[in-house]
């Protein structure tokens, strides 16, 4: 499940150490169309959004 950082609204995995506080979100926002739209390295093990869900 993605977590939206409360600092900069970036999306991370729950076990990512790149954010301090965040809110779990049930799905990716409409602006996220591919795995490349996610800036954090915590998503690098996935090849697609379908894998990350």
C-alpha positions as CSV (number, residue, x, y, z in Angstrom):
1,X,0.0,0.0,0.0
2,X,1.4,3.4,-0.9
3,X,2.0,6.0,1.8
4,X,1.8,9.8,1.0
5,X,4.4,11.8,2.9
6,X,2.9,14.6,4.9
7,X,6.0,16.7,4.2
8,X,6.0,16.9,0.4
9,X,3.1,14.6,-0.6
10,X,5.5,12.2,-2.3
11,X,4.5,8.5,-2.5
12,X,6.5,5.8,-0.8
13,X,6.2,2.2,0.3
14,X,5.2,1.6,3.9
15,X,8.7,0.2,4.8
16,X,10.6,3.1,3.1
17,X,12.9,5.2,5.3
18,X,12.7,8.3,3.1
19,X,9.7,9.9,4.9
20,X,9.0,10.6,8.6
21,X,5.2,10.9,8.7
22,X,2.6,9.9,6.2
23,X,-0.9,8.7,5.5
24,X,-1.6,5.4,3.8
25,X,-3.6,5.7,0.6
26,X,-5.6,2.9,-1.0
27,X,-4.5,3.6,-4.5
28,X,-2.2,5.8,-6.6
29,X,-3.5,9.3,-7.5
30,X,-4.6,9.8,-11.1
31,X,-1.4,11.7,-11.8
32,X,0.6,8.5,-11.4
33,X,0.4,6.7,-14.8
34,X,3.6,4.6,-14.6
35,X,6.2,3.5,-12.1
36,X,8.5,6.2,-13.5
37,X,6.2,8.8,-12.1
38,X,7.2,7.7,-8.6
39,X,10.4,9.5,-7.6
40,X,11.6,7.5,-4.6
41,X,14.0,4.6,-5.0
42,X,11.7,2.4,-2.8
43,X,9.8,1.6,-6.0
44,X,12.8,0.5,-8.0
45,X,12.2,-3.2,-7.5
46,X,8.9,-3.0,-9.4
47,X,8.7,-2.9,-13.2
48,X,5.1,-1.6,-13.4
49,X,2.3,-0.1,-11.3
50,X,0.4,-3.3,-11.5
51,X,3.3,-5.1,-9.6
52,X,3.4,-2.3,-7.0
53,X,-0.3,-2.6,-6.2
